[in-house]
Amino acid sequence: MTTTADRTSPSRILPALLLLLTVFGPISMDLYLPALPALTAELDAATSVAQLTITACLIGLAAGQLVAGPVSDRYGRRGILLAGIAAYIVTSVLCAISPTVELLIAARFVQGLAGGVGIVIAQAAGRDVFSGRELIRFYARLTVVGGFAAVIGPLLGGLLNTVVDWRGLFLFLALIGVGILALSLMRFGETLPRADRTDGGLVRTLRDYRVLLGDRVFVGAILNQGFLYAALFAYLSGATFVLQDIYGLSPFEYALAFGANSAGFMVFGHLAGRSAERGRVRSTLAVGIAIAGLGAAGLLAAGLTSMPLWVVLAALFALAAGVSISSPPATTLALVDYPQIAGTASSLLGMIRFGFGGIAAPLVGVAGALSILPLGVVTITATVLAAASALLIASVRRRVAEPVRG
């Protein structure tokens, strides 16, 4: 039987590289957000149409994970990862040279497909090499690194946007992809030995999906994350218009505000992981849902009556913090019982997160760029549904934090 030590032997820095792979999603989403209003104006697009560039990327991220997960369970992680990164570089360049918003939306979809590979491989390879509390700790670090990327993304975007336009920001994404590809070529060894891979093709994949979707804990965990990420991506899509067009923040000021919220995302994700490591997985998840709900309620209140800027910023902070608190325990609940099909399980989790996010993102623009109400309605609805989904988990008792084996 393959041991954890065997699987980590190809590279001593594998855990750090897996964490780095998680920047695909946040960086793809966040780097160009400060330039989204300018992009909208340059391409002569409606606000809701411009927001489809976010939706397309989210849907692509979901679909890419849905494919990459099962394929990596069968053929291994490394080859699929390298192909995905290479495709990400090419499509980032295509985004930069798109002459119309329609072509940009299409390119963003393909960019998301490629970017989804890195996310699902990071989660699945982590499940390959970690177990017990180490696994919970790893998923907490994924949340923290995702938050860090979200901090760096808009800050870099705001800074770069002072010297380059939105096209230059997409070229910067391509350069990030080149750097990650180089590191992966040198340092990413195969984490899934041939003896542990699945076989049977599509029939086996469908059977695995049936097993996963028949598990109440798995379904409750992924639906909870899907609805919470719908609220989060509604925030990502709508906050740039709310803070810049309604409250008059400059792109750099928006980046600072967004960066502060993302820093909170990092801190609370880390604390949630520490709490879950001590066996408080379900209670940590409940706290995350409650805090996200408070943030969504604040946004709804701001949509119903005029509120000062600090109230909106506090609500956005609480929403992001609540989602980050929920992520480590929910991810652990979803994946811990499926080491042999970690890629498939990760793909469903990622598909639900980014798919629900892709559906929610354009809804915040239905009333134009000068109303907070759609953002409040979308986020409060999503957090209520996330709480309802968690009820599927509450009635099932399952040991998650097994002792770490040396």
Secondary structure, DSSP 8 states (H G I E B T S, - for coil): ---HHHHHTT-TTHHHHHHHHTTHHHHHHHTTGGGHHHHHHHTT--HHHHTHHHHHHHHHHHHHHHHHHHHHHHH-SHHHHHHHHHHHHHHHHHHHT--SHHHHHHHHHHHHHHHHHHHHHHHHHHHHH--HHHHHHHHHHHHHHHHHHHHHHHHHHHHHTTTS-HHHHHHHHHHHHHHHHHHHHHH----S-GGG---SHHHHHHHHHHHHHT-HHHHHHHHHHHHHHHHHHHHHHHHHHIIIIIS---HHHHHHHHHHHHHHHHHHHHHHHHHHHTT-HHHHHHHHHHHHHHHHHHHHHHHHS---HHHHHHHHHHHHHHHHHHHHHHHHHHHTT-GGGHHHHHHHHHHHHHHHHHHHGGGGGTT-SS-SHHHHHHHHHHHHHHHHHHHHHHT-----------
